Amino acid sequence: MRISFFFLLWILGSCSYAAVLPEDRADVLYHNYDGGGVEISGPSILVRKKFGDFVSASVNHYVDNVSSASVDVLTSASRYSEKRDENSLAVDILHNSSTIAVSLINSQESDFDASTFSLGFTQDMFGDLTTVSMGFSRGDNTVGRNGDADFDEQSDSRSYRLGVSQIFTKDLIVSFSLESVTDEGFLSNPYRSVRYLDTSTPDPGDFVFQSEVYPRTRTSTAFAMRGRYFLERRSALNGGIRFYSDSWGIESTTLEAGYTWPHEERWIIEASLRFYEQQKADFYNDLFAFENAQNFLARDKELSTFQSITLGGGFSYELDNTGWSWIKRGSLNFYFDHIMFDYDDFRDLTVTASAGSEPLYSFNANVIRAFASFWF
């Protein structure tokens, strides 16, 4: 039975085991996230082109249209909308069994500007059965605050990456990755607040807000192992585990599993399951006992103790004949994720109750990714 082109592309893209440049292609994407009072949507367009046999370049334009009435916003502010534009340029250079990748990314929104430079290197060895990769990224950010022209803060980040991909048998590919990130500067959200008990009133259930205060440095380390095992009839199982910890006291574990089933010659159907568990930051608290209770203060639910389960699925359909002479082939792709979040120590302040007795917060979110790819 003929193995479809798109299935081969999926194998090569999932676990690279030969130094080759990406093919000329164009992708048009629409993404949408809807959950917890937040909706994020927008398009993305990517074009990649080879120049000779040793250089490939790509450009990408990505847009996020954000509308937020999250539980955080509703308790201390009002609904807001904003737009984020991101543009990137990347160049890959091939030399024998080595590839050097350089990229520049610029992201702009009304109160946050970010510029990131990345450099990566991959080397195939041992008959292309082993691929070693290394990378470095440097980001510079300018943080503002809408409505406050005098607010101007800076932050920067440095990321170091190391990875190894190994083909053990014709059916099994395993990869390992290690990443360390250091952030410095203004790392908190200029709009977010913490709450503390109001001892000036006779009601012990009253509380008031004050601004969050974060440390100005953060170092994190993440280690991941992923594998893919190919079964009969061109199907495959994949799975992975990731461990994360940082200097703020956050620790997390991610478990992933998935199944891929090529149907006939044009369809690829995928299903996935992801479990995420996180322990809170040292300076996080849903309710502080009094004002300035400690040096650092946070009530961001992303720094709390919580779990999430993601159920995902999707399909790809290969187009052998698009009807356009300048396009060799194409594919249509659609993926859907349903995410369930449950928080252990973050309470829902939209429910009227005395301080500290509100119900624990939980919500569901849906993520849609629909895109078309064309090779030319």
Backbone hydrogen bonds, N-H to C=O, Kabsch-Sander energy under -0.5 kcal/mol:
donor,donor_aa,acceptor,acceptor_aa,energy
4,S,2,R,-0.5
8,L,4,S,-1.8
9,L,5,F,-2.5
10,W,6,F,-2.2
11,I,7,F,-2.1
12,L,8,L,-2.5
13,G,9,L,-2.7
14,S,10,W,-1.8
15,C,11,I,-1.9
20,V,18,A,-1.3
25,R,48,R,-1.5
26,A,374,F,-2.2
27,D,46,L,-2.8
28,V,372,A,-2.3
29,L,44,S,-3.1
30,Y,370,A,-2.6
31,H,42,G,-2.3
32,N,368,I,-2.1
33,Y,40,I,-3.1
34,D,366,N,-2.2
35,G,38,V,-2.5
36,G,364,N,-0.7
38,V,35,G,-1.6
39,E,67,S,-2.6
40,I,33,Y,-2.6
41,S,65,N,-1.7
42,G,31,H,-1.7
44,S,29,L,-2.0
45,I,61,H,-2.4
46,L,27,D,-2.4
47,V,59,V,-2.3
48,R,25,R,-3.1
49,K,57,A,-3.0
51,F,55,V,-3.4
52,G,50,K,-0.5
54,F,51,F,-0.6
55,V,51,F,-0.7
56,S,92,D,-2.4
57,A,49,K,-2.8
58,S,90,A,-2.6
59,V,47,V,-2.1
60,N,88,S,-2.0
61,H,45,I,-2.4
62,Y,86,E,-2.9
63,V,43,P,-2.2
64,D,84,R,-2.6
65,N,41,S,-3.2
66,V,64,D,-0.6
66,V,82,E,-2.9
67,S,39,E,-2.4
68,S,80,Y,-2.8
69,A,37,G,-2.8
74,L,70,S,-2.7
75,T,71,V,-1.1
76,S,72,D,-0.8
76,S,73,V,-0.8
77,A,73,V,-2.8
80,Y,68,S,-1.8
82,E,66,V,-2.3
84,R,64,D,-2.9
85,D,108,Q,-2.4
86,E,62,Y,-2.9
87,N,106,N,-2.7
88,S,60,N,-2.2
89,L,104,L,-2.3
90,A,58,S,-2.6
91,V,102,V,-2.9
92,D,56,S,-3.4
93,I,100,I,-3.0
94,L,54,F,-2.9
95,H,98,S,-3.0
98,S,95,H,-2.4
99,T,122,T,-2.2
100,I,93,I,-2.7
101,A,120,G,-2.6
102,V,91,V,-2.7
103,S,118,S,-2.2
104,L,89,L,-2.6
105,I,116,T,-2.5
106,N,87,N,-2.8
107,S,114,A,-3.0
108,Q,85,D,-2.6
109,E,112,F,-1.6
112,F,109,E,-0.8
113,D,142,T,-2.2
114,A,107,S,-2.8
115,S,140,D,-2.3
116,T,105,I,-2.8
117,F,138,R,-2.8
118,S,103,S,-2.4
119,L,136,F,-3.0
120,G,101,A,-3.1
121,F,134,M,-2.9
122,T,99,T,-2.4
123,Q,132,V,-2.6
124,D,97,S,-2.4
125,M,130,T,-2.6
129,L,125,M,-0.8
129,L,126,F,-1.0
130,T,125,M,-2.0
131,T,165,S,-2.6
132,V,123,Q,-2.6
133,S,163,G,-2.8
134,M,121,F,-2.7
135,G,161,R,-2.1
136,F,119,L,-2.7
137,S,159,S,-2.1
138,R,117,F,-2.7
139,G,157,S,-2.7
140,D,115,S,-2.8
141,N,155,S,-3.1
142,T,113,D,-2.8
143,V,153,E,-3.0
144,G,111,D,-3.1
145,R,148,D,-0.5
148,D,145,R,-2.2
151,F,148,D,-1.4
152,D,150,D,-0.6
153,E,143,V,-2.6
155,S,141,N,-1.9
156,D,184,E,-2.6
157,S,139,G,-2.1
158,R,182,T,-2.3
159,S,137,S,-2.4
160,Y,180,S,-2.8
161,R,135,G,-2.6
162,L,178,L,-2.4
163,G,133,S,-2.7
164,V,176,F,-2.7
165,S,131,T,-2.7
166,Q,174,V,-3.4
167,I,129,L,-2.6
168,F,166,Q,-0.8
168,F,172,L,-1.7
169,T,172,L,-1.4
173,I,228,R,-2.2
174,V,166,Q,-2.6
175,S,226,R,-3.2
176,F,164,V,-3.0
177,S,224,A,-2.4
178,L,162,L,-3.0
179,E,222,A,-2.6
180,S,160,Y,-2.5
181,V,220,S,-2.4
182,T,158,R,-2.7
183,D,218,R,-3.3
184,E,156,D,-2.6
185,G,216,R,-2.3
186,F,154,Q,-2.7
187,L,185,G,-0.9
192,R,189,N,-1.0
194,V,210,Q,-3.2
196,Y,208,V,-2.5
197,L,288,F,-2.0
198,D,206,D,-2.2
199,T,197,L,-1.0
201,T,198,D,-0.9
206,D,203,D,-1.6
208,V,196,Y,-2.4
210,Q,194,V,-2.1
212,E,192,R,-1.7
213,V,297,L,-2.0
218,R,183,D,-2.2
220,S,181,V,-2.9
221,T,245,S,-2.8
222,A,179,E,-2.7
223,F,243,F,-2.4
224,A,177,S,-2.5
225,M,241,I,-2.4
226,R,175,S,-2.5
227,G,239,G,-2.6
228,R,173,I,-2.5
229,Y,237,L,-3.2
230,F,171,D,-2.7
231,L,235,S,-2.9
234,R,231,L,-0.6
235,S,232,E,-1.5
236,A,260,T,-2.1
237,L,229,Y,-2.9
238,N,258,G,-2.3
239,G,227,G,-2.0
240,G,256,E,-2.1
241,I,225,M,-2.3
242,R,254,T,-2.1
243,F,223,F,-2.9
244,Y,252,S,-2.4
245,S,221,T,-2.0
246,D,250,I,-1.5
247,S,219,T,-2.1
249,G,246,D,-1.6
251,E,279,Q,-0.8
252,S,244,Y,-2.3
253,T,277,E,-2.2
254,T,242,R,-2.4
255,L,275,F,-2.8
256,E,240,G,-2.5
257,A,273,L,-2.3
258,G,238,N,-2.7
259,Y,271,A,-2.6
260,T,236,A,-2.7
261,W,269,I,-3.1
263,H,267,W,-2.0
264,E,262,P,-0.5
266,R,263,H,-0.6
267,W,263,H,-1.7
268,I,316,S,-2.0
269,I,261,W,-2.3
270,E,314,G,-2.6
271,A,259,Y,-2.2
272,S,312,G,-2.4
273,L,257,A,-2.8
274,R,310,T,-2.2
275,F,255,L,-2.9
276,Y,308,S,-2.7
277,E,253,T,-2.1
278,Q,306,F,-2.4
279,Q,251,E,-2.9
281,A,303,L,-2.5
282,D,248,W,-3.4
284,Y,281,A,-1.5
285,N,298,A,-2.1
288,F,195,R,-2.5
293,A,290,F,-0.9
297,L,213,V,-2.3
298,A,283,F,-1.2
303,L,300,D,-2.2
304,S,301,K,-1.3
306,F,278,Q,-1.1
306,F,304,S,-0.6
307,Q,342,D,-2.4
308,S,276,Y,-2.4
309,I,340,M,-1.7
310,T,274,R,-2.9
311,L,309,I,-0.5
311,L,338,H,-2.6
312,G,272,S,-2.5
312,G,310,T,-0.5
313,G,336,F,-2.1
314,G,270,E,-2.0
315,F,334,F,-2.5
316,S,268,I,-2.0
317,Y,332,L,-2.8
318,E,266,R,-2.4
319,L,330,G,-3.8
320,D,318,E,-0.6
327,I,324,W,-1.4
328,K,326,W,-0.5
328,K,375,W,-2.3
329,R,375,W,-1.1
330,G,319,L,-2.4
331,S,373,S,-2.3
332,L,317,Y,-2.4
333,N,371,F,-2.5
334,F,315,F,-2.4
335,Y,369,R,-2.5
336,F,313,G,-3.1
337,D,367,V,-2.4
338,H,311,L,-2.7
339,I,337,D,-0.5
339,I,365,A,-3.1
340,M,309,I,-2.4
341,F,339,I,-0.5
341,F,363,F,-2.9
342,D,307,Q,-2.5
343,Y,361,Y,-2.1
344,D,305,T,-3.0
345,D,305,T,-0.8
348,D,359,P,-3.0
349,L,347,R,-0.9
351,V,348,D,-1.2
352,T,350,T,-0.5
355,A,205,G,-1.3
357,S,354,S,-2.4
361,Y,346,F,-2.8
363,F,341,F,-1.5
365,A,339,I,-2.7
366,N,34,D,-2.3
367,V,337,D,-2.6
368,I,32,N,-2.8
369,R,335,Y,-2.4
370,A,30,Y,-2.6
371,F,333,N,-2.0
372,A,28,V,-2.1
373,S,331,S,-2.4
374,F,26,A,-2.4
375,W,329,R,-2.7
376,F,24,D,-1.3
